[in-house]
Amino acid sequence: MVVAVGHAALLSPAVAATVVVVVGVAAAAAVAVVAAGLCFRWRLLSAARTRRRPVVGFFHPAALGGGGGERVLWTAINAIHDRYGDGVEVVVYAAWSSAFARAGSAGGGGADGSAALRGSISAGGGVRLALARSVVRRQFGLSIRGEVQCVDLRSAWLLNPRLYPRFTLILQSLAAIPVAAEALYRYPPSLLIDTAGHPFLAFLTSAVSPRIPVVAYVHYPVISTDMLAVVASRTPQYNNASAVARSAVASRAKLVYYRRFAAAYAAAGARTAVAMTNSSWTAAHVRAIWTRAPSPPTPTVYPPCELSPLLALPLRRPRRPLMASVGQYRPEKRHELQLEVLAALRRGSPSRPPVDVKLIMVGGASTPADHGRVAALRARAAVLGLGDDALDIRVNVGRDEVVGVLGGVGLVLHTMVDEHFGIGVVEAMAAGAVVVAHHSGGVATDIVGVQHEGAAPTTTFASAAPTSATRTPAPATDSRFRGVLVAGRGPGEVDAWADAVRWVLGWPPTTYADVQSRAREWASRFGESLFVAGFLDAIGCYIEGGHAGRNTTADDDNHVVKPGGGGGACIPQAWLKGGAGRAIHGLRSRRLPPFSFCLSSSFVSSIGGVSLCMVPFGRAVRRRRLRPRWPRRW
């Protein structure tokens, strides 16, 4: 600064004054950044010294969203309470103020009810937990057992994707870093579990406090090889605008951007302790992206499905021309296609008679954008001539109503492409409904068709060519048949889905009953107990101080602890107590800058967009230096 002021003396007075002001502001900002980083680190270290019991923190900003991710969150919390009781403290970092407001309006509370909910937040965590118990019970039929600390994230608005109409992936991922910083500062945990899909949290914890391992439950890879293939093939899709797909230059630029982001995603994975995946399809895609970096264990832990009330429904019930669709009102669910299929069925064609069938749409809408999509669906239905006798759209209904709908229909449509798992598909099969789903994602690999048992003889209707509605009824001849998959996209897709529905509706009663029984038997294995066992198996050693507890085997004190059955793995605590620059998985130890500098460099790197190399945190995790030092017997 002295040198800068000396040079400023050679300039004109106005320019010199400007230089002095700029240098002074920069110096003050640098001092503030360093001071903030030191304060943040002191906060984490002091909390670690005074902690009397493990603190497990769940990072899930939309904790009351009512989707499959939220079911995973609250079931995991109950599992921890059931095993460890008061020996473990559970914290949920979420945007509680906005979450209660949305849940209150969704439940019919109106504006006054939402205002009352916002006001009650200031009363403290006890009121938050009481309200959360009520909302979760209505959404999932779950009772939250034990105490939960509800930490309100005031910066969670940064995660709103509507703030980032361009470069949404990288900007939203980077925005999670300051939100996670607030969470760690306000209530430092000893184990951080990401159940909302924000992988860049690992950059923060590894930069400022390597004593906090990050465990992720991956519902869907943030970026996958399929997304790269869509951009490379210039295929229009909900996440690949038609304007970009039509331009070779824009497609090439987006492909470079995606590849850079995939590299950063792989680097975040290298700093994650365990990454549980919800299906074998998700696990395969995560491993495909994380090939260039030392990746953590990726055990498959199927999400919890509460099937007891569904399995109690009678299979032998009157067959009525009713279809259902269960899923949140999001673009990827492709509800518009379902309306087109319904209109095609009721309209018929010269070669296909009309079918008097009704569709019941059941789903959650937690944001204004979701409610806007519901309004657009109603408008589109009016254009297609689908009245109340043909279509029933239900929003934010309770669990009992969902069970009633699934128990009263004979067929369930699931039109999403690359669905990571499909809890709604499992629930439909358990309820005794025949599923017609897209041939992709976890639905094809784990639920309706299972690869590890060989090529399941599921009848597939290809949309690229005309299909026949009078196919040989494979379900009557093969004991492994559990549903119908529709392959392909594009022209002819509506007719392919309509033909699949006609084929199912034309089954004789014996064939229909056989498929019902086989589908229910297969779906029963995706119960809540399977999730609880796998989840606790993966995180047990981090809670129990480096020993996995029950159902675990350890090679020796210096090697990885491998929980039995779940395929997970834990890192010995000696690794986690290394220097500030030691990566979770034994990367070469290098000292990293303080948190505030890391945070600032994150946003500086994001300005470059595609120039983001691997991670914005310095030399510790450059691509060429990611040389894993795995134990010899890993």
Secondary structure, 3 states (H helix, E strand, C coil): CHHHHHHHCCCCHHHHHHHHHHHHHHHHHHHHHHHHHHHHHHHHHHHHHHCCCCEEEEECCCCCCCCHHHHHHHHHHHHHHHHHHHHCEEEEEECHHHHHHHHHHHCCCHHHHHHHHHHHHCCCHHHHHHHHHHHHHHHHCCCCCCCCEEEECCCHHHHCHHHCCCCHHHHHHHHHHHHHHHHHHHCCCCEEEECCCCCCHHHHHHHHCCCCCEEEEECCCCCCHHHHHHHHCCCCECCECHHHHHCHHHHHHHHHHHHHHHHHHHHHHHCCCEEEECCHHHHHHHHHHHHHCCCCCCCECCCCECCHHHHCCCCCCCCCCEEEEECCCCHHHCHHHHHHHHHHHHHCECCECCCCCEEEEEECCCCHHHHHHHHHHHHHHHHCCCCCCCEEEEECCCHHHHHHHHHHCCEEEECCCCCCCCHHHHHHHHHCCEEEEECCHHHHHHHCCCHHHCCCCCEEEECCCCCCCCCCCHHHCCCCCCCEEEECCCCCHHHHHHHHHHHHHCCCHHHHHHHHHHHHHHHHHHEHHHHHHHHHHHHHHHHCCCCCCCCEEECCCCCCEEECCCCCCECCHHHHCCCCCCCCCCCCCCCCCCHHHHHHHHHHHHHHHHHCCCCCCCHHHCHHHCCCCCCCCC
